[in-house]
Amino acid sequence: MSVIETTGLKKQYAGNYVLKGIDLQVEPGMILGYIGPNGAGKSTTIKIITGIIDEFEGDVKVLGLDVRTEALEVKRRIGYIPELAALYDTLTPVEYLKFTGKLYHLSDEVIAAKGWELLKLFDLADKADARMNTYSKGMKQKVLLISGLMHNPEIIFLDEPLSGLDANAVILVKEMLQQLKQSGKTIFYSSHIMDVVEKISDRIILIDKGQVIADGTIDTLRQQAQQGSLESIFKSLTATDSATTHTAKEIIDVLNS
Ligand SMILES: Nc1ncnc2c1ncn2[C@@H]1O[C@H](COP(=O)(O)OP(=O)(O)OP(=O)(O)O)[C@@H](O)[C@H]1O
C-alpha cells in the first residue's frame, strides 16, 4: 500500500499552473528524494500533501486518508520540517517545543523529557534557556528538526533540512534519517544538496515546471540521462548547463557595465 498517493495533482495561482498534474505513489519505509530547480513546485507539493495548502485540483491521500476531509488526522501522523520557517524566535527552544508538542497532544511530561533529551543530543543543552532570536540559523534548524520529529510521526517531510547545519550536524541528520527509515518510517526529502540526495535516497523524483520529468533509483536516472552524478543528471534533464554559463557571463557583464 502507498502511504502517499497523489492523482492528477494540480495547483494554480491566478490562473498560472505551478503544478500541472503530479501522480505519485510512495511506498512505506523508503527515503524519497524530491528535487527540482527553484520554483519547480517542490514546496507547493509538500504543503499540499501535508495539508497546509487546501486549495488544489486532483486527489491526495496520506496513510489512506484524504487530506481534504481528514487534514487534522493527517497532520497528527506526519512530521513536517519546513524550510526557513517562521519560528517564534522570541521563545526559548523549551517553550517552543512545549507549544508545538501541545499541538500534537503530547503531555507536559513527555514534552519535557523528550525535548530535553533531544536538545542535548543536538548539542543545544547549554542554550536551552536562551531566546531563539539569539540563535544561529543552524541552531534554529535543529530546533525545527526536533519539533517535527518529537511526536514520532509515521511520515517525515523535510524541505531543505540541512540549511545552515555544520558538517557534524549534517552527518548526524543523515544517519538519523537512515535509522528512521530502518524503523519503517517514510521520508519525503526535498533538497538542492545533490550529493546528499544521491547518497540517502532509495528513489528520486525530479520535477521541473510543475511536472515529473524523471522518477527512479539513482541508477535508473543515470541510465536515462547517461550521466554520472545526480548534479549532472539534474543539469542534463533540466537543461540548465550551457544556459547557466551564459547567464553567469551576462551577470558579470552587467556588473562590469
Ligand atoms: N503564494 C503564492 N502565490 C503565488 N505564486 C506562488 C505562491 N507560492 C508559490 N508560488 C509560485 O509557485 C511556483 C512553485 O513554487 P515552490 O515554492 O513550490 O517551488 P520550489 O520548487 O519549492 O522552489 P525552491 O527550490 O526555490 O524552494 C513558483 O513559481 C512560485 O513563484
The ligand as a Tripos MOL2 file, in Angstrom:
@<TRIPOS>MOLECULE
LIG
   31    33     1     0     0
SMALL
NO_CHARGES

@<TRIPOS>ATOM
      1 N1          1.5600   32.0950   -2.5270 N.pl3     1 LIG1
      2 C1          1.9430   32.0970   -3.8020 C.ar      1 LIG1
      3 N2          1.3870   32.9400   -4.6820 N.ar      1 LIG1
      4 C2          1.7440   32.9430   -5.9890 C.ar      1 LIG1
      5 N3          2.6790   32.1150   -6.5010 N.ar      1 LIG1
      6 C3          3.2790   31.2500   -5.6730 C.ar      1 LIG1
      7 C4          2.9470   31.2030   -4.2800 C.ar      1 LIG1
      8 N4          3.7010   30.2280   -3.7000 N.ar      1 LIG1
      9 C5          4.4720   29.7150   -4.6850 C.ar      1 LIG1
     10 N5          4.2200   30.3350   -5.8620 N.ar      1 LIG1
     11 C6          4.8500   30.0270   -7.1470 C.3       1 LIG1
     12 O1          4.7590   28.6420   -7.3890 O.3       1 LIG1
     13 C7          5.9060   28.1610   -8.0410 C.3       1 LIG1
     14 C8          6.4500   26.9730   -7.2640 C.3       1 LIG1
     15 O2          6.9450   27.4220   -6.0150 O.3       1 LIG1
     16 P1          7.5770   26.4310   -4.9540 P.3       1 LIG1
     17 O3          7.8830   27.2200   -3.7180 O.co2     1 LIG1
     18 O4          6.7210   25.2350   -4.8220 O.co2     1 LIG1
     19 O5          8.9260   25.9970   -5.6900 O.3       1 LIG1
     20 P2         10.1570   25.1470   -5.1510 P.3       1 LIG1
     21 O6         10.3820   24.0590   -6.1480 O.co2     1 LIG1
     22 O7          9.9430   24.7280   -3.7490 O.co2     1 LIG1
     23 O8         11.3300   26.2090   -5.2600 O.3       1 LIG1
     24 P3         12.6580   26.4520   -4.3750 P.3       1 LIG1
     25 O9         13.6270   25.4010   -4.7870 O.co2     1 LIG1
     26 O10        13.1030   27.8100   -4.8420 O.co2     1 LIG1
     27 O11        12.2880   26.4190   -2.9330 O.co2     1 LIG1
     28 C9          6.8660   29.3320   -8.1510 C.3       1 LIG1
     29 O12         6.7420   29.8590   -9.4500 O.3       1 LIG1
     30 C10         6.3450   30.3360   -7.1460 C.3       1 LIG1
     31 O13         6.5590   31.6500   -7.5500 O.3       1 LIG1
@<TRIPOS>BOND
     1     1     2 1
     2     2     3 ar
     3     2     7 ar
     4     3     4 ar
     5     4     5 ar
     6     5     6 ar
     7     6     7 ar
     8     6    10 ar
     9     7     8 ar
    10     8     9 ar
    11     9    10 ar
    12    10    11 1
    13    11    12 1
    14    11    30 1
    15    12    13 1
    16    13    14 1
    17    13    28 1
    18    14    15 1
    19    15    16 1
    20    16    17 2
    21    16    18 1
    22    16    19 1
    23    19    20 1
    24    20    21 2
    25    20    22 1
    26    20    23 1
    27    23    24 1
    28    24    25 2
    29    24    26 1
    30    24    27 1
    31    28    29 1
    32    28    30 1
    33    30    31 1
@<TRIPOS>SUBSTRUCTURE
     1 LIG1         1 GROUP 0 **** ****
